[in-house]
Amino acid sequence: MPTPGPPLPALTAVFEYLGPDITPPRLVNNIQPQFPEDLRGINVTPRPFIYTIVVDQEGNVRNLKPTRVPAPTPPYDALDRCFREAILQWRYRPAEKAGRPVAVQLTVSANVEVR
């Protein structure tokens, strides 16, 4: 029986300086990736997964783009697909400037590590 690998990673959204007088968005629906059984307990070489998203004025995720992801080979292609599906389901309280909702760009990252 194979030795179980590390727990699969969670996703984290971070934002840098958004500009003067901008209140950052707040994640209100944090859907984590749902990994298929064949990915659970695998041992993989550490690789970062970094995406850029836009949170629009309604708090929806738009324009999901990979910034840095491993080559689309197993198992990284499946991990990438799981991360993207989860991120697209996230919902935010929108960022605000002067009390009005504004769209902002965020970075989302996960790192697959062997522990």
N, C-alpha and C positions, 0 to 999 in steps of 0.2 A: 504494500500500500504506500503511495507517495506521501512524502512529508508535506503537511499543509504549508502554503506560502504565507506571506504577510497579508494583513487585511487590505482590501482594495481601498483606493484613495477616495477621499471626499473632495468636493469642489469648493474653492474659496474665491469670492469676488473681492477685488480691491480697487480702490480708486486713488488716484493721485490728486494733486491740487486741481480743483475743477474751475477755479476762477473766483474773482471777488464776489462776495455776497451770494454764493451759490450753496444752498443746503444740499448735502449729498442725498442720493436716493437711499431708501431703506428696503432691504429684501424682506418681503412679507410671505413669500411662498417659496421656500428653499427645497426644491425637489432634488434629491441625491440620485446618482446613477443607479439604475437597476441592471446589475450584471448577470448575464446568463450563467447557469451552473458550471459550464465548462471553463469559465474564467475565474471562478472562485478557487482560492488556494493555489494559484499558479505562482511560480517564482519567475520574475522577469528582471531584466537589467534596468536600473533606474533611468527613467526618462521623464522630462517635464512635458506637460501638455499646457499650452498657454493660448488663450483665445481673447479676441477683442470683441466686445459687444456694445451696442448702443441701447440704452434704456430710454424709450420714447416718453413723450409727455403724459401718456396714460399708464406708464409703468411696465410696458411690455418690452420683451427683449427683441431687438431687431439687429440685422446686419452682423450675425455671428460669423466671425472670420478667424481661421487659425493663424496665430502669430508664430507659434513654434510647437510643432507636433512631430512625433517620430514618423519615419517612413511607413507607408500603409502596408505593413506586413504583419502577420499574426504574431502575437495577440494584440499588437498595438492598434491595428485597424478596428478591431472590435471595441477596444477601450475608447478610442476616439469617437466611435459611433454612439456609445453609451453616454459619454460626456456631453456630446452635442444634443442628444435627445433630452437630457435632463435640463441643460441650460436653457433651451428654448421653451421650457415650461415654467421657468422662474417668473415671478411677478414682484414688482417693486412698488413702494410708494415713490412717486416720481421726485426727482431733484426739483428744487425751486429756486427761483431768482426773483426777488422783490415780491414774494408771495404767489408767483405764477409758475406752473409746471414747465420745466425745460428738459430737453433731451441732453443726455451726457454719455460719454464713452467710458467704459470700464474695462479692466483686465480681469479675466477669470483664469485661475490656474489650478492644476492638480499635478502631483508628482508621484509617480509610481516608484516606490522604494522597496528594497529588500531589507527586512528588519530581522 
